[in-house]
């Protein structure tokens, strides 16, 4: 009888890392129905339904000021425009704006 030896080569290491990567994707699965990030998305809240969209505005002096728009992704509408400051106290977000 011939004795067969298992050779330990790079293929086993490659397969191990592929399986590890696939299992990692399953562990960190996100259940939110809303996408993460976006071009103008600055801050996301909760399950990412509510986001602050970043913009800039010019006020009489000609200087640009950062402003946020609190946006509801589910209803696809702006809740509050011209937000200059906010405070998050879970589960609420309080905003201060010009309007």
C-alpha positions as CSV (number, residue, x, y, z in Angstrom):
1,X,0.0,0.0,0.0
2,X,1.1,3.5,-0.7
3,X,0.8,5.9,2.0
4,X,-0.6,9.2,0.9
5,X,0.4,12.4,2.6
6,X,-1.6,15.6,2.6
7,X,0.5,18.4,1.3
8,X,-0.1,21.7,3.0
9,X,0.1,24.4,0.4
10,X,-1.2,27.9,-0.3
11,X,-4.5,26.7,-1.6
12,X,-5.7,25.7,1.8
13,X,-4.8,29.1,3.2
14,X,-6.6,30.8,0.3
15,X,-9.8,28.7,0.9
16,X,-9.6,29.5,4.6
17,X,-9.5,33.2,4.1
18,X,-12.3,33.1,1.5
19,X,-14.6,31.2,3.9
20,X,-13.6,33.6,6.7
21,X,-14.5,36.6,4.6
22,X,-17.9,35.1,3.5
23,X,-18.8,34.3,7.1
24,X,-17.8,37.9,8.1
25,X,-20.2,39.3,5.6
26,X,-23.0,37.2,7.1
27,X,-22.2,38.4,10.6
28,X,-22.3,42.1,9.8
29,X,-25.4,42.1,7.7
30,X,-27.4,45.3,8.0
31,X,-31.1,45.0,8.3
32,X,-31.9,48.7,7.6
33,X,-34.1,49.2,4.5
34,X,-32.3,52.5,3.8
35,X,-28.9,52.8,2.2
36,X,-25.8,53.9,4.1
37,X,-24.3,57.2,3.2
38,X,-24.9,59.1,0.1
39,X,-23.4,62.1,-1.7
40,X,-24.8,64.8,0.5
41,X,-25.6,62.7,3.6
42,X,-23.7,64.1,6.6
43,X,-25.3,62.3,9.6
44,X,-27.7,59.4,9.9
45,X,-30.1,58.6,12.8
46,X,-31.7,55.4,13.9
47,X,-32.1,52.9,11.1
48,X,-31.0,55.6,8.7
49,X,-34.5,56.7,7.9
50,X,-33.7,60.3,9.0
51,X,-30.6,62.0,7.7
52,X,-29.0,65.4,7.7
53,X,-28.2,66.5,4.1
54,X,-25.3,68.9,4.0
55,X,-25.5,72.2,2.1
56,X,-24.2,75.7,2.2
57,X,-26.1,79.0,2.3
58,X,-25.1,82.6,1.8
59,X,-26.4,85.2,4.4
60,X,-26.3,88.9,3.5
61,X,-22.5,89.2,4.2
62,X,-21.5,87.1,1.2
63,X,-20.0,84.4,3.4
64,X,-21.0,80.7,3.0
65,X,-22.3,79.0,6.1
66,X,-22.8,75.3,6.5
67,X,-26.5,74.2,6.9
68,X,-28.2,70.9,7.2
69,X,-31.6,69.8,5.9
70,X,-33.3,67.2,8.1
71,X,-34.7,64.7,5.6
72,X,-37.1,61.8,5.9
73,X,-36.1,59.0,3.5
74,X,-39.4,57.0,4.0
75,X,-41.7,59.9,3.0
76,X,-39.1,61.5,0.7
77,X,-39.6,65.0,2.1
78,X,-37.7,67.6,4.0
79,X,-38.7,68.0,7.6
80,X,-36.7,71.1,8.5
81,X,-34.7,73.3,6.2
82,X,-31.9,75.7,7.3
83,X,-30.8,73.7,10.3
84,X,-27.7,75.3,11.8
85,X,-27.4,73.3,15.0
86,X,-28.8,70.1,16.4
87,X,-28.8,68.0,19.5
88,X,-29.4,64.3,19.5
89,X,-31.0,62.9,22.7
90,X,-32.1,59.3,21.8
91,X,-34.6,58.7,20.4
92,X,-35.1,62.4,19.4
93,X,-33.2,65.0,17.4
94,X,-33.7,68.6,18.3
95,X,-32.9,71.2,15.6
96,X,-32.3,75.0,15.6
97,X,-32.8,76.9,12.3
98,X,-33.8,80.2,10.8
99,X,-37.3,79.3,9.8
